[in-house]
Amino acid sequence: MIDVYNQILAEDPSIPKIQSPMVNSSVLSVLHNNRHYHSHIHENLCSPLNHQLKPITTSKILSMIGRERATVACKEFSTILLEMYGQGSKASTSKPTKEVFIVDMKTHFRLMEQLVENESIILHHVLSCLPQVPGLLNKSQLKEGKEGVPRLIGQVKKKMGEFYHDILWRNVGQLAEETLLWDGGKERNPVGLIHPRVSLAFNTLLKEHLSAQFGDGYPSLILPAVHIIIETFSIHAVSASWDLQVLRSLALSIRPKPQRVLQDDLSLATLAGSYFKKTINSLVHFNNLCLPDIMNDIVSHGVHDPEEFPFLEELHVLRRLKATLYTVQNWVESRSAEYIQSWRVGDFFIINHADLARIYPSFDLLQICGHDRVAASNSTSIKLFTHVQQAIALQIYTVQQKIKNLPEEENENMCRVCRTFSLACLQNVFPPQKHWNK
């Protein structure tokens, strides 16, 4: 190879000959440490190792196009969904009312169908171009068209379409989470910053649309994205509501003097205990929503798939429920010991008997699903979810039993303190030993 760079330097009249690397032998010895100095540029820019390039296949092409199209389709998908909430206008930050979700569902479904049709048209153009690339497809996958242009056979085209739409709509569901919850812009407030009941209402409304009859609901291709959005709204509603409730409960529980409130049955309770009760009730409600409606699935779809279960949502709820129950146990034990040592018997009995008695009904309402139907599943993720769920469920049952035993245990602690007080009072009023020696 000719060293064009050094020739340009040598032939440039603006550069003194003494500075030219073609003339200066010392520079030549540094730049060209071998006798083939004219090929040093080729050696530096071209690696001597020949790395074989990975072949480009149709699946890789469809995957790349599907992921790129998902970034565009998720915006339109999110806009259509947000029209169910206040017609896409600027939402209020107050609690949602029944009049918020006012939208023509036929129009909503038609917009979803148009979105799927637009992506199908793009896929049609892509699939029409693939057979024209030489060596990309096997001859058994092609057929000759009317004008002599090669085309895909029907079965291959169908498989490629299913593969493309599966990647497209799963990515749309994942990307739409940020757009729906946190990207508000100037037109509306982000759903993630509004009351958690809005997310729960979205979740309930989408579930109702999924259970609609065939032809009156969402297109079948878009269902993966809808399922991911339902799970997103559910997890956000659980996390946001639990964060608000447990922080308020903890703030009230650390106060040195408990604030008493009068209940509907004219009994007393602490304000912290009332908020702990509401937190546990809401988590139990969220957990019971995860239970599958087997009869409805059989009536609506003709079959019930036990693997179609919100495993991730259930784990989020059970982890928070476990943390809340342990918090209640530690709060009762620490406050009971403090109140009995300072002889604040009224607060002691309110926490141990009044507050805990109102939590017990939630334990009976809790229904943890035992995933026996998916025990023989070959899915690694399902096996992992069921294993973690069983471990957390065991911890929840254990801490529930400890909370039920707390009143009896704390009463025994109070009896020990009472015996100590009685013995001290008796020693104070009882005559000394000299009195009995007389």
C-alpha positions in Angstrom: 0.0 0.0 0.0 1.3 3.5 -0.9 1.9 5.8 2.1 -0.3 8.7 0.8 -0.1 10.7 4.0 3.7 10.9 4.0 3.8 11.7 0.3 1.5 14.6 0.9 3.8 15.8 3.6 6.9 15.5 1.4 5.3 17.2 -1.5 3.8 20.1 0.5 6.0 23.2 -0.2 4.9 24.9 3.0 6.6 22.3 5.1 10.4 22.5 5.4 12.2 19.5 4.1 14.0 19.0 7.3 10.7 18.4 9.0 9.4 16.0 6.5 9.3 12.4 7.8 10.3 11.2 4.4 13.7 13.0 4.7 14.4 12.8 8.4 15.9 9.4 9.1 15.4 9.6 12.9 11.7 10.2 12.4 11.6 7.3 9.9 13.2 5.0 12.5 10.4 5.9 15.0 7.5 5.8 12.6 8.5 2.8 10.7 10.2 0.2 12.8 10.1 -2.4 10.1 11.2 -2.5 6.5 7.7 -2.4 5.1 7.1 1.1 6.3 4.7 2.0 3.4 2.1 -0.4 4.9 2.0 1.0 8.5 -1.3 2.8 8.0 -2.9 -0.3 6.8 -1.5 -2.2 9.8 -2.8 0.4 12.3 -6.3 0.7 10.8 -7.1 -2.9 9.9 -6.9 -5.5 12.5 -5.0 -8.7 11.6 -7.7 -10.8 13.3 -10.7 -11.6 11.0 -13.9 -11.4 13.1 -16.8 -13.1 11.5 -19.9 -10.9 11.4 -23.1 -12.3 12.8 -25.7 -12.9 10.0 -28.6 -10.6 9.7 -31.9 -12.6 9.9 -35.5 -11.6 9.4 -36.2 -12.1 13.2 -33.5 -9.5 14.0 -34.9 -7.1 11.4 -38.4 -7.5 12.7 -37.2 -7.1 16.3 -35.4 -3.9 15.6 -38.3 -2.4 13.7 -40.8 -3.5 16.4 -38.8 -1.8 19.2 -38.4 1.4 17.1 -42.1 1.5 16.2 -43.0 0.9 19.9 -41.6 4.3 20.9 -44.0 5.9 18.4 -47.0 3.7 19.0 -46.8 4.0 22.8 -47.5 7.8 22.6 -50.7 7.3 20.6 -51.6 4.3 22.8 -51.3 6.4 25.9 -53.3 9.3 24.5 -56.2 6.9 23.6 -56.2 5.5 27.1 -56.0 8.9 28.8 -59.2 10.0 27.0 -61.0 7.7 29.4 -59.9 10.1 32.2 -61.4 13.5 31.7 -61.4 13.3 27.9 -57.6 13.8 28.0 -58.0 17.3 29.6 -56.1 18.6 32.6 -57.1 16.4 35.4 -57.8 17.6 38.9 -55.5 16.5 41.8 -58.5 15.9 44.1 -60.2 12.5 44.5 -61.9 11.2 41.4 -65.7 11.2 41.1 -68.0 8.9 39.2 -68.4 11.5 36.5 -64.7 11.5 35.6 -64.7 8.5 33.3 -67.1 9.7 30.6 -66.1 8.4 27.1 -67.8 6.7 24.2 -66.3 3.2 24.5 -67.2 2.4 20.8 -65.0 5.3 19.8 -62.3 4.2 22.2 -62.2 0.7 20.7 -62.3 2.0 17.2 -59.2 4.2 17.9 -57.4 1.2 19.2 -58.3 -0.8 16.0 -57.0 2.1 13.9 -53.8 2.0 15.8 -53.4 -1.7 15.1 -54.3 -1.2 11.5 -51.6 1.5 11.0 -49.0 -0.8 12.5 -50.2 -3.7 10.3 -49.9 -1.5 7.2 -46.2 -0.7 8.1 -45.6 -4.4 8.7 -47.1 -5.2 5.3 -44.6 -2.8 3.6 -41.7 -4.3 5.5 -42.7 -7.9 4.6 -43.1 -6.9 0.9 -39.4 -5.7 0.9 -37.8 -8.7 2.7 -38.2 -11.1 -0.3 -36.3 -8.7 -2.5 -33.1 -8.9 -0.4 -31.0 -11.7 -2.0 -30.0 -14.4 0.4 -32.1 -13.3 3.3 -34.8 -15.9 3.0 -34.9 -19.5 1.9 -36.4 -20.4 -1.4 -38.9 -22.6 0.3 -40.3 -19.5 2.1 -40.9 -17.6 -1.2 -43.3 -17.8 -4.1 -43.4 -15.9 -7.4 -45.9 -13.1 -7.6 -48.0 -12.0 -10.5 -45.4 -9.6 -11.9 -42.5 -12.0 -11.3 -41.6 -10.3 -8.0 -40.9 -12.9 -5.1 -43.3 -12.8 -2.3 -43.7 -14.6 1.1 -45.9 -17.6 1.3 -49.0 -17.2 3.6 -47.8 -19.4 6.5 -44.4 -17.6 6.8 -46.0 -14.2 6.5 -48.4 -15.1 9.3 -45.6 -16.3 11.6 -43.6 -13.2 10.9 -46.6 -11.0 11.6 -47.3 -12.7 15.0 -43.6 -12.4 15.9 -43.6 -8.7 15.0 -46.8 -7.8 16.8 -45.8 -9.7 20.0 -42.6 -7.7 20.3 -44.3 -4.4 19.3 -47.1 -4.5 21.8 -45.1 -5.8 24.7 -42.7 -3.0 24.2 -45.6 -0.5 23.9 -46.9 -1.7 27.2 -43.6 -1.3 28.9 -42.8 2.2 27.4 -46.3 3.5 28.1 -45.8 3.2 31.8 -43.6 6.4 31.9 -45.9 8.2 29.5 -49.1 7.4 31.5 -47.8 7.9 35.0 -45.2 10.6 34.8 -45.3 12.4 31.5 -47.9 15.1 31.9 -46.7 18.0 29.9 -48.8 21.2 29.8 -52.1 19.6 29.0 -52.6 17.4 32.1 -51.2 16.4 35.4 -49.4 13.1 35.5 -51.6 10.2 36.7 -48.8 9.1 39.1 -49.1 12.4 41.0 -52.9 12.3 41.3 -54.8 10.4 43.9 -54.1 6.6 43.8 -57.8 5.9 43.3 -57.4 7.2 39.8 -54.9 4.4 39.0 -57.2 1.9 40.7 -60.2 3.2 38.6 -58.1 2.8 35.4 -57.3 -0.7 36.4 -60.9 -1.7 37.1 -62.1 -0.1 33.9 -59.6 -1.9 31.7 -60.4 -5.2 33.4 -64.1 -4.7 32.5 -63.2 -4.0 28.9 -61.0 -7.2 28.7 -64.0 -9.2 29.9 -66.2 -7.9 27.1 -67.5 -10.2 24.4 -65.4 -10.8 21.3 -65.9 -8.0 18.8 -66.9 -5.5 21.5 -63.6 -5.0 23.2 -59.9 -4.5 22.4 -58.3 -6.1 19.4 -56.5 -9.4 20.2 -53.1 -8.1 19.0 -53.1 -5.2 21.5 -54.0 -7.4 24.6 -50.3 -7.8 25.8 -50.0 -4.1 26.1 -53.3 -3.8 27.9 -52.3 -6.5 30.4 -49.0 -4.8 31.1 -50.8 -1.4 31.7 -53.3 -3.1 34.1 -50.4 -4.5 36.1 -48.7 -1.1 36.0 -51.7 0.7 37.4 -52.3 -1.9 40.0 -48.8 -1.8 41.3 -48.7 2.0 41.3 -52.0 2.1 43.2 -50.7 -0.3 45.8 -47.3 1.4 46.3 -48.7 5.0 46.3 -51.6 4.3 48.7 -49.4 2.3 51.0 -46.7 5.0 51.1 -49.2 7.6 52.1 -51.0 5.5 54.7 -47.9 3.9 56.4 -46.1 7.2 56.6 -49.0 8.8 58.3 -49.4 5.8 60.6 -45.7 6.0 61.5 -45.8 9.7 62.1 -48.7 9.2 64.6 -47.2 6.2 66.3 -43.9 7.9 67.4 -45.7 10.6 69.3 -45.1 10.3 73.1 -48.7 10.9 73.9 -51.3 9.0 71.9 -54.2 10.9 70.4 -57.5 9.2 71.3 -60.5 9.2 68.9 -64.1 8.2 69.4 -65.2 5.4 67.1 -68.7 4.8 65.6 -69.5 2.3 68.4 -68.7 5.0 71.0 -65.5 3.2 72.0 -62.1 4.8 72.3 -59.1 4.1 70.0 -55.8 5.7 69.2 -55.4 7.6 66.0 -52.3 5.7 65.0 -54.2 2.4 65.6 -57.0 3.6 63.3 -54.6 4.4 60.5 -52.8 1.1 60.9 -56.2 -0.6 60.6 -57.0 1.3 57.4 -53.6 0.4 55.9 -54.1 -3.3 56.6 -57.7 -3.2 55.3 -56.6 -1.6 52.0 -53.8 -4.2 51.5 -56.1 -7.0 52.2 -58.5 -5.6 49.7 -55.7 -5.3 47.1 -54.7 -8.9 47.7 -58.2 -10.2 47.3 -58.5 -8.4 44.0 -55.7 -10.6 42.7 -57.7 -13.8 43.2 -58.8 -15.2 39.9 -62.5 -15.3 38.9 -62.5 -18.9 37.6 -66.3 -19.0 36.9 -66.2 -15.7 34.9 -63.2 -16.9 32.9 -65.0 -20.1 32.0 -68.2 -18.4 31.1 -66.6 -15.6 29.1 -63.6 -17.4 27.5 -64.5 -21.0 27.9 -61.4 -21.8 29.8 -59.4 -20.7 32.8 -55.6 -20.5 32.5 -54.0 -20.6 36.0 -50.8 -19.1 34.7 -52.7 -15.9 33.8 -52.3 -14.6 37.3 -51.0 -11.3 38.5 -48.0 -12.8 40.4 -46.0 -9.6 40.5 -48.9 -7.6 41.8 -49.6 -10.2 44.5 -45.9 -10.1 45.7 -46.0 -6.3 46.0 -49.1 -6.5 48.1 -47.9 -9.3 50.4 -44.5 -7.7 51.0 -46.1 -4.5 52.1 -48.7 -6.4 54.2 -45.8 -8.3 55.9 -44.0 -5.0 56.7 -47.1 -3.4 58.0 -47.9 -6.3 60.4 -44.4 -6.4 61.7 -44.6 -2.6 62.3 -47.9 -3.0 64.2 -46.3 -5.8 66.4 -43.2 -3.7 67.2 -45.4 -0.6 67.9 -47.7 -2.5 70.3 -44.8 -4.1 72.2 -42.8 -1.0 72.6 -45.7 1.3 73.5 -47.2 -1.2 75.9 -43.9 -1.6 77.8 -43.5 2.2 78.0 -47.1 2.8 79.2 -47.0 0.1 81.8 -43.7 1.2 83.2 -45.0 4.8 83.5 -48.3 3.4 84.9 -50.5 4.8 82.1 -53.0 2.0 82.3 -55.6 3.7 80.2 -53.4 4.0 77.1 -52.1 0.5 77.7 -55.5 -1.1 77.5 -56.6 1.0 74.5 -53.6 -0.1 72.4 -53.6 -3.7 73.5 -57.3 -4.4 73.4 -59.2 -1.7 71.5 -56.7 -1.1 68.6 -55.8 -4.8 68.1 -59.4 -5.9 68.3 -60.2 -3.8 65.3 -57.4 -5.3 63.2 -58.5 -9.0 63.8 -61.4 -9.0 61.3 -58.9 -8.1 58.5 -57.1 -11.4 59.2 -60.2 -13.4 58.5 -60.8 -11.5 55.2 -57.3 -12.2 53.9 -57.3 -14.8 51.2 -53.9 -15.9 50.0 -54.0 -17.9 46.8 -52.3 -21.2 46.9 -50.8 -21.8 43.5 -51.3 -25.6 43.4 -52.5 -25.5 39.8 -49.2 -24.2 38.5 -47.0 -26.4 40.6 -46.0 -28.4 37.6 -45.4 -25.4 35.4 -42.2 -25.4 33.3 -41.8 -21.6 33.5 -38.9 -20.6 35.7 -40.4 -17.2 36.5 -43.7 -18.8 37.7 -41.8 -21.3 39.9 -39.8 -18.4 41.4 -42.9 -16.3 42.1 -44.7 -19.2 43.7 -41.7 -20.1 45.9 -41.3 -16.5 47.1 -45.1 -16.2 47.6 -45.2 -19.3 49.8 -42.3 -17.9 52.0 -44.0 -14.5 52.4 -47.4 -16.1 53.2 -45.8 -18.2 55.9 -44.3 -15.1 57.5 -47.6 -13.3 57.3 -49.5 -16.2 59.1 -46.8 -16.3 61.7 -46.9 -12.6 62.5 -50.7 -12.6 62.5 -50.6 -15.3 65.2 -48.1 -13.2 67.2 -50.4 -10.2 67.0 -53.3 -12.3 68.2 -51.2 -13.4 71.2 -50.1 -9.9 72.1 -53.0 -9.0 74.5 -52.4 -12.0 76.6 -48.6 -11.6 76.7 -48.9 -7.9 77.5 -51.4 -8.6 80.3 -48.8 -11.0 81.8 -46.3 -8.2 81.7 -48.7 -5.9 83.4 -49.4 -8.5 86.1 -45.6 -8.6 86.8 -45.5 -4.9 87.2 -48.6 -5.0 89.4 -47.0 -7.6 91.7 -43.9 -5.4 91.9 -46.1 -2.4 92.9 -48.0 -4.5 95.4 -44.9 -5.8 97.1 -43.4 -2.4 97.2 -46.6 -0.9 98.8 -46.8 -3.8 101.3 -43.2 -3.3 102.3 -43.9 0.4 102.9 -46.9 -0.1 105.1 -45.9 -3.4 106.8 -44.3 -3.0 110.3 -40.5 -3.6 110.4 -38.9 -6.7 111.9 -38.3 -5.0 115.2 -42.0 -4.6 115.8 -42.5 -8.4 115.7 -39.6 -9.0 118.1 -41.4 -7.2 120.9 
